[in-house]
Amino acid sequence: MIRVGVTGQPGFIGTHLFNTLGLHEGIKRIPCKDEFFESIEDLKGFVSCCDVIVHLAGMNRHQDPQMIYKTNLRLTQQLVTAMEETEAKPQVIFSSSTQEERDNPYGRSKMQAREILAEWAEKANASFSGLVIPNVFGPFGRPYYNSFVATFCHQLAHDENPRIDEDNPVDLIYVGSLCRIILDRIFSNAEKNVLLRENEARIPYDFSRSVSEILDLLRYYRDDYLHHGIIPKLANKDDVNLFNTFRSYMEIGKSFPVDLKSHSDTRGSFVEVMRLGIGGQVSFSTTLPGITRGNHFHTRKIERFVVIKGKARIQLRRIGDPEVFSFDLVGSEPGYVDMPIWYTHNITNIGEEDLYTMFWINEFYDSKDPDTYFEKV
């Protein structure tokens, strides 16, 4: 069992890392409160309980830049003092920043804090990794503090208009990716029992995009998802991570539930469930016993019927051909039938209870161009 403590635990990265650590067997989380840095005895008790300390505690922004510099160095020196006085030698993983490359108080504080910890590790013969991390984004970051992504997401989710100050390319890493990298450090060092004593480890970014490109994507997510209920097109895992980040800033109590419109007649009901940015929409219908739906064909649409409750007979016939294909499906053994183009098709409830059918079709319904032509099977 590896005992892991995270300074700065209540913060953005700290919260994600602490929760992620809790998903892994073989790790025991040692809670760390910010108040521990106000009491050397509490801090000494904390470091004495840890096999690994991930040092995230620090200040990112403040009206007085020198306050950032002094605070970050003070927190690191307090941690070192506690480890020296208890002779604790945990593996220490420190989160620095690519801001080290810039001549500003925050960047200087990170560089010097990393050097202080590296010097302690050399003297104590302990394991140390100083991770130089690019811009981190992810769910629940503090707007106007952690990341411009957090700020944009918060503003768009609250119908505000974000402003770009400098439109530069930015290297970004998802907080989940960073947590996996830190976990790899924890496990690899514990398993191999080696001393890393790294003075620098530049963490690779997930992707790089300009600020305006990020904002355009987030606006697209806002418009499609928040305003129209469409699951937007997500080209890769980076887009998925950005989309999930945006969704975390929605006000759940105000955003859900979303009412769906039911179209009912003597046959039953039909409800559109969702539209997909990758193409198409998902719907479901209820059909009363003995009722037939459909008897139409399409010349371009891709369509799938899935029976999830009741008994159905699905029939298809190619236009101009007399041969009829007939398939019986039951909800207790879910199955589907796809509708080829130029095949007229229908579905009939042949059971004694309501029939429930799910539908997927590859394009949104357009009343001006429905690509639906009626002909009996």
N, C-alpha and C positions, 0 to 999 in steps of 0.2 A: 504494500500500500504506500503510494507516494503522497506525502502531505504537502499541499500546495496552497500558498497564500498569495493574494493579489492586493497590492497597495493601490489606492484609487479605485477600490472595488465598486463604489456607488456611481462612478462615472460611466461614460458612454462605452468605451472599450472594456472597462472593468466589469460592467454588468454583463455584457455579452460573453466575456471570457469566463466569469464565475459560473454563469448558467451553463456554458458549454462544458466546463470541467465536470459539472454535476451529471453529465450524460455518460461519463466514462467510468467503467469499473476499474479498480486499481488506483483511483485517485480519491483522496480525502481532502475536502476543501477546509482550509483554516480561515475563518472569517477575519476580516481586517476592517476596522472602523477608522474613519478619518481622525477621530478623537485620539487614536493611539499616538499620533504625532504631537499631541499636547502633553503626553506623559511618558517619560523615558522608561518607566517600569512597565507600562502597558506595551510599549514597543519592544522592549527586551523579552517580554513574555511571548509576544507574537513571533519574533524571529527564532526563538528557541523551539517553537513547535513545528517549524517548516523545514522540509527537505528541499523545497523549491520556493523562491520568492519571485514573482513577476512584478517588477516595480513600474507601475503606471502613474502613481500619484504625481500630480503637478498642476501647474496653471498654464492655460493656453492664452487667455486674453485678460487684459486689465487696462483701465484708463492710464495707469502709470506703468510704462514698460519695465522700469527698474523693479517694480514689485514682482513681475513675472520672473525676472532673473534671480532675484534674491530668494523668492519662495521655492523655486525649483532646486536651487543649490542647497538651501536649508533642509528640505525634505530628504534629499539624497544623503547629506552629511549626517542627519539624524539616524537614518537607516544604517549607515556604516558604523556609527558610534555604537548603536545597539548590538550589532553583530560582533564588534570588537570586544565590548564589555562582557558579552556572554560567551565569547569564543565560538559562536555559531558559524558554521560554514555551509550554508545552503547554496544550491545552485541558484544564481541570480540571473534573471533575464530582464533587461532594461529596454524600455521603449524610447528610443530617440526618434529623430525626425530628419527628413531631408532639408528641413529649415536650417540644419547645421551649415549648409552651404551659403546661407545668407548672413550678412553681418547685421543681425538684429538681436535684441536681448533674449528672445525666446530661443533662437538658434544657438546662441552662445551658451545659454544655460544648459541646453541639452548636451552639447559637445563636452562641456566641462563636467557635467554630472556623469557622463559615460566614462570620462577619464578617471574620475574619482573612484568609481566602482571597479574599473579595470585595475587600478593601483591596489585597491583593497584585495581583490581576487589574487593578484600576484603575491602579495605579502602573506595572505592566509592559505595559499595553495588551494584555492577554491575555484569552482567552475563559474564562468561569467560569459554571457552573450549580450553584446550591445547591438540591438536591432535598429538599423536606420530605416525608418518606415515612411513610405509615401503618404499622400493624403488618404485618410480613411473615411469611408462613408458607410451608411447602413441604417437600419430602422432605429428610431427613437433617439437619434443624435439631437443635441440641443441646437435649435436654430440660433443664428447670430453668434455662435460660439464654436461648435465642433467642426463644422464644414459648411462651405457654400451650398453643397447639395442639400443639407438639412434645412438651410435657410430657404432655398428655392422651393423645396417640397412643402414646407410649412406655409409659405406665402401662397402657393398655387392651390393648396388644399383649402385655404381660407379666402379664395377669390381675390387675392392681392396680386399686384403686378410686379414681379421681380425686376431688379435693375442690375445690369452688368457694369462693373467698374473697370475691369481689365479683362479683355477677351483673349486669354492665353491658353495654350495647351496645358492640361493638368494630368499628372500621373495619379491614378486612383486605385485603391485596393479596397475590396469589400471586407467589412469587419469579420465576416465568417471565414474568409480566406486567411486573414491575419490570425484568427484564433487557431486554425488548423496548423499554421506554421509554428505558433508557440507550443501547441501540443506536441508536434514532432520534436521540438527541442527538448521538451520535458522528458518524453519517452526515450528518445535516442540516447540522451546522456545517462538516464537511469539504467537503461539496459546494457549499455556498453561500459559503463563505469569509467568514463574517460573525462579528463579535464579539458574543457574547450578553451577557456581563457581568451575568447575572441575580443579584440578591441573594436572590431567593426564587422557587421554583417548586413549588407545592403539587401533589403527585402524587395523582391521583384513586384512590380505593380501588375494589377489585373488587366488594365487597359489605359489608354491615354486619349483624351478628347478635349476639345476646346470648351470653354465655359459656355459659349453660345450653343454648341452641339448638345451639351447636357441639358440646357434649358429648353431647347426645342423638343427633345425627347420627353422631358417631364411635362411640357405643355400638351404634347400628344397624348400622354397617359391621362392627364387631367380631363382633356376634352372627350376622349373615347370612353374612358372607364367611369369617371365621376359624373359626367354630364349625360352620357348616353348608355351606360351599362355594358359597353363592349369590352371584351377581353382583348387588349391591344396586341398587335403583332410583336412578338419578342424573338429577335433573330438569334440570340445566343444567351449563355448563362449570365453575361454581364448585363444584358437588357433585363433579364428576369430579376437580378439583384437590384437594379435601379427601380424597376416597377414595384417590387415588394417594399423597397425603401419608401417610395412615394405613398404607397397604401398605408404605411404605418402612421402617417400624419393625418389621416382622415379621422373625423370625429365619429366614432362608432355609433354612439347614441343617436346622432343626427342622420347618419348615412344609411342605417339599416333599421328595419327591413325595407326592401324595395318591393312595392306592389307590382305584380304581373297582371297583364290584361288577359282575361279569359273570354274566348269567343265561343258562345254556346248556342246550340240549336237543337232540333229534334233528334239529331244523331248522337249528341254528346257535347264535348267541349274540346277546344284546342288552345294551347298556351305556348307562346314563344318564351323559352327559358333564358337563352343568352345568344349574343352575337359574338363572333370570334374575329379578331383582327387578321388572323392568318387566312381567313376566308370562311364564310358560312355561318350558320346559326343552328342552335339546338332547340327543339320544341318537344312537346308531348301532347297526346290527345287521349281523351276517354271516348269510348265508343259503346253505345248501348247494344244489348244482345240482338242479333239478327240484322244489324245495320252494316252497310258497306260504305266505305270511304274511297275516294280516288277516282278510278276510271279516267286517268289522264296520263300523258307522257311528256317527256322533256327532250329537247334536242341538244342541250349542253350541260345541264345540271347533274351533279353527282349526289346521289341520295341514298341514305341507309335507314331501314326500318328495324327497330329493336323492340320485341315484345317483352314486357317486364311483368305483366299480370294478365291473367285470363287466357282465352284460347282464340287464336286467329288463323285465318286462311289468307295467305298472300298469293295473288295470281298475277302473272305477267304474260304478255303476248307481244311479239315483235310486230310493228306496224306493217301491214301487207302480208302477214303470215298467219294462218289459221291455228297453229299449234299453241296451246296454252300450258304454261308451267304453273303448277299449284304446289304450295308449301304450307304445311300446318305447323304452327309454333305455339308453345305454351309458356306462360310466365314462370312456371316452376322449373323449367329448363331453358333459361334465357338464350335466345339466338337472334341472328339478324339476317336480313336479305337485302342486298344492294340492288338498286334499280338502274339497269343499263339505259343509255339514251336510246330513243326511238322504240322503247318498249312501254306500251300502255300497261298500267298496273293498278291494283286495288287491294284493299284489306277489308276483311269481313269478320265481325265478331261471331264466331260459331259456338261460343260458350253460353252459360246461363248467368254470368256475372259481367260487370263492366270490364271492358278491355282497355288496358293501359299500354300505350305504344310511345316509344321515344323516337324522334326523327333527327337526323343530321343531314344538312344540305350545304353544299360548298359555297353558296353565295346568299347574301341578304335578299329577302323578298322585295321585289320592286313591282309595284302595281302597274307601272308604265311599260315594264318589260318582264313579265312573269315567266316566260318560257314554259308555259303550262297549256297543253292542248288536250281537250276532252275527247275521249273515245272509249267506248266500253271494251273491256277485255273480251 
